[in-house]
Amino acid sequence: MQDQDYIAKLEKAISEKYGEEAIKNPKSNWDEKKEEEYLRESKILQKKIHKTQQESNNVQTNDFFVSEKLLRKDSKRECSVCKIYSFLRKDDVYMSKFHCCFNCYIQWVEGREERWEKGWRPIISRK
């Protein structure tokens, strides 16, 4: 008996604070029209999800599925001039545009971009 009194008091407090909608049974406002609308929207959502999954082309890499767009197999992190492999953020722009690191850009490319674009590269002797 005490549990029912507690539940009744709790429902009353909730309805006073949040309104009658908060304690109503969700099925009380559900009808055939709302069911049809829900099913229609659910099908549309599933089609969108399926389309997105097909476009993403996930690839399994080291036990994880990664979008193929994120895997750039042609991405080069090695400077074509000094052959240093770099993960530095400041090198990203220069690696993608000039295929060299920031330091080589400053030393060999800056001010000579046109010549660099035509294919000129410095001859560096490696010991």
C-alpha positions in Angstrom: 0.0 0.0 0.0 2.8 2.3 0.8 4.4 1.8 -2.6 1.2 2.9 -4.4 0.9 6.0 -2.3 4.5 6.9 -3.1 3.9 6.3 -6.8 0.8 8.5 -6.7 2.6 11.3 -4.9 5.5 11.0 -7.3 3.2 11.2 -10.4 1.4 14.2 -8.8 4.8 16.0 -8.2 5.9 15.3 -11.8 2.7 16.5 -13.3 2.8 19.7 -11.3 6.4 20.4 -12.3 6.4 19.2 -15.9 2.7 19.1 -16.9 0.2 16.3 -17.6 2.1 15.2 -20.7 5.0 14.0 -18.6 3.0 11.2 -16.9 0.8 10.1 -19.8 1.2 6.7 -21.3 2.9 7.3 -24.7 0.5 4.9 -26.4 -2.5 7.1 -25.4 -1.8 9.6 -28.2 -0.7 7.0 -30.8 -3.0 6.1 -33.7 -2.8 4.5 -37.1 -2.0 7.7 -38.9 1.0 8.4 -36.6 2.1 4.8 -37.0 2.1 5.1 -40.8 4.0 8.4 -40.6 6.6 6.9 -38.3 7.1 3.9 -40.6 7.4 6.1 -43.7 10.0 8.4 -41.9 11.9 5.3 -40.7 12.2 3.9 -44.2 13.5 7.3 -45.5 16.1 7.4 -42.7 17.2 3.8 -43.5 17.6 4.7 -47.2 19.8 7.8 -46.2 21.9 5.7 -43.9 22.4 3.0 -46.5 23.3 5.6 -49.1 25.8 7.2 -46.8 27.4 3.8 -46.0 27.7 2.9 -49.7 29.4 6.3 -50.4 31.8 6.0 -47.5 33.5 2.8 -48.7 34.9 1.7 -45.4 38.1 -0.3 -45.4 39.3 -2.5 -42.6 42.7 -1.4 -41.3 44.3 -2.9 -38.2 40.9 -4.3 -36.9 39.2 -0.9 -37.5 36.9 0.2 -40.3 38.1 3.6 -41.7 36.6 5.6 -44.5 38.6 5.1 -47.7 38.6 8.9 -48.1 40.7 9.2 -45.0 43.3 6.8 -46.4 45.4 8.6 -48.9 47.7 6.0 -50.3 49.5 8.6 -52.4 50.2 10.9 -49.4 53.9 11.4 -49.2 55.5 12.4 -46.0 59.1 12.2 -47.2 60.7 15.4 -48.6 61.8 14.9 -52.2 64.8 17.1 -51.6 66.4 16.2 -48.2 64.6 12.8 -47.9 63.5 13.5 -44.3 60.3 11.9 -43.2 58.1 14.5 -41.4 54.9 14.5 -39.4 55.2 18.2 -38.6 52.1 20.3 -39.3 54.1 23.1 -40.7 55.4 20.7 -43.4 51.9 19.7 -44.5 51.2 22.6 -46.9 54.7 22.5 -48.5 54.6 18.7 -48.8 51.3 18.8 -50.7 52.1 21.7 -52.9 55.8 21.5 -53.5 56.6 18.0 -52.4 59.2 19.3 -50.0 59.5 20.2 -46.3 59.3 23.7 -44.9 63.1 24.0 -44.5 63.7 23.0 -48.1 61.0 25.3 -49.2 62.7 28.2 -47.5 66.1 27.2 -48.8 65.3 26.2 -52.4 61.8 27.1 -53.4 60.9 30.5 -51.9 61.2 33.2 -54.6 61.8 30.5 -57.2 58.3 28.9 -57.3 58.0 29.2 -61.1 61.3 27.4 -61.7 60.4 24.8 -59.1 57.0 24.2 -60.8 58.8 23.6 -64.1 60.8 20.7 -62.6 64.1 22.2 -61.3 65.5 20.5 -58.2 68.8 21.1 -56.4 71.5 18.6 -56.6 72.4 17.6 -53.0 75.4 15.4 -52.3 74.7 13.0 -49.5 77.6 11.6 -47.5 
